[in-house]
């Protein structure tokens, strides 16, 4: 079981606000609200988020529904000297909704119909009409993941030091070697390869090598 934090740490906001972004200093949950997981159609996460935020503003329901989040991650890859930045959803098929429930644990009727009538929306995780609130550690991780991605993210390398790899491209294609060092800012992996009986370090862009156990 997760440890419950004092109310002063988790519910310090006095005025509800609706938002699709999260700041570093935002509270865990707004006063009287909790976080719930909404299932949505694949690739519809962002459109559902935007539609719900607009509907809540139009219907003046900010006192019942707070933040609606779709956590994403930016990654940078380098190929042939060209940099490409992509943004991917960390929880595909899910949107996180902060809202206030009725005393019996049900979703307020107006909120229920507003959400259910939105294209691409499925059900909340939980039993019919009574969604399960997220646990403390789940909320903390989700909020960290929801913070605005950095404008210039580091390259996320998939290899680790000491890993056995095979070179796929270039003059040393088909050679096997061991990862010796990683340079995430450049997207480069230094591989130790045995050439003519001697080990030599070769710097390669990440896309030029593959994991040995996946290529045999």
Residue, then its C-alpha position, 0 to 999 in steps of 0.5 A: x500500500x502507498x503511504x498517504x500524505x498529509x492533506x496539506x501536501x496534497x490538497x492546497x489549491x483553493x480554486x479549481x482550474x482546468x488545464x492540459x499542461x502541468x508545471x513543476x510546482x503544481x499540486x498533486x490534486x486540487x481540493x476535493x478532487x481526485x485522479x481517474x483513468x479514462x480509456x480512449x480510442x487509439x490515437x485519439x488521446x489528444x483530440x479527446x483531451x482538447x474536446x473535453x477541456x473546451x466542453x468543460x469551459x463552455x459548460x462552466x464545470x471547472x468546479x467539478x473537473x480539473x486538469x485533463x492530461x496526456x503525458x508525452x515524451x520528446x526524444x531526439x534521434x540522429x541519422x546521417x548527421x540529421x536530427x529528428x525530434x519526435x513526441x510520443x504518448x507515454x500511456x497510449x489509449x488513456x487520458x487522465x482526468x481530475x474530477x470531483x465525485x458524488x458522496x456515493x462515489x459516482x460521477x456527477x450526472x452532468x459530467x458523466x454525459x459530457x464525457x460519454x458523449x465525446x467522440x473516442x471516449x470509452x469507460x473509466x477504469x473501475x466499476x460501472x459509474x464508480x471509477x477507481x481513484x489512482x493511487x498516490x504513487x501513480x499520480x506522482x509518476x503521471x504528473x512527472x510524466x505530464x510536465x512540458x517536455x524540454x525543447x531540446x531533449x537528450x537523445x535516448x539511447x537504447x544500448x548500455x555499456x558492455x552490451x553485445x552488438x552487431x554493426x548493420x551499416x557502413x564499412x564494418x557491417x556484420x562485425x560484432x562488438x561490445x559497447x564501450x561508451x555512449x555519447x547521448x548528446x551526439x547519438x553516438x555509440x563507441x563499439x569495441x571491434x576485433x579487427x585483424x586480431x586486435x581490438x579497436x574502438x569505432x564510433x557509430x551512430x546508434x541506428x548503424x548497430x543492433x542488439x546481437x541477440x535480436x539479429x541472430 
